[in-house]
């Protein structure tokens, strides 16, 4: 399976299970991504994402987005599009 790095986790809000991802490539709702780090390794489909509390369906490179995640992630974890 080909994976392409699309971003990096810069913050994680554990109470609401939301990851802030700084994108190095575009990402859309419906894409499946994997989160990889020292203790992180899981995949999930992007159900929704937000920029400044506004729901969006597509984000461009360089944007910081909030995404609900099913497992904890850490700053520095990489995000790959599968």
N, C-alpha and C positions, 0 to 999 in steps of 0.2 A: 504494500500500500504506500503510495507516494504521499509524503507529508511536506508541507511548506510552512515555514515559520511566518506567522502573521502578527505576532505581538509578544509583549512581556507584561506580566503582572506587576503593577506598581503599588497596589494597596489591596487589602482584603478586609471587608467589614464582616467579622464573624457572627455578630448578632443577627444580621439579616442575610448572611451568606451571599454577599455580592462582591465580585472581583472587579477591580478597575484595571483595564487593559490598555496599555499604550500601543496602538496599532503600527506595525511596520508594513502592513499591506491592507487591502480592503477586506471587509467582513460583512456578511449579510445574515439576517434572520433566516434560519433554515439550514445554515452551514453546520457541519459537524466538526468539532474541534477536539484536540487532545491537549491536556495540561500536563507538562513534564517539569519535574524539579527534583531536588535531592530526596524528598519524601513524598512527592506528588506524582501520580501517574493514573489519569483517568480520562475518558472521553465523554462528550455529551453533545447534544444538538443545541444550537443557540435558539432558544424559544423567544427571547426578547432582548433588547438592549436599549440603553438610554445614554443621552449626552445632556448634561446639565438638567437632569430630571425630565427630559422630553423623550418620549419613545420614538425610536427611529427604526427603519428596516434595513438600512445600509450605512456603513461608516467607511470613510476613506482613510488612507495612510496618514499617520501623524495625529489622528484624533484619539482622545482618551474616552473610552466607553465603560459603562457599568453593565455587568452581566451577572445574572443569578447563576450560581454554581451549586452542584449537588454535593460536592465535597470541599473541604477546606483547601485553599491554595496559599502560597506565600509570595511575598515580593521577590522578584527575580525569576520566578517560574516562567518558562517559555510556553507560548500558545501556538499550536500548529493546526492548520486546516487539513482535514483528512480527505 
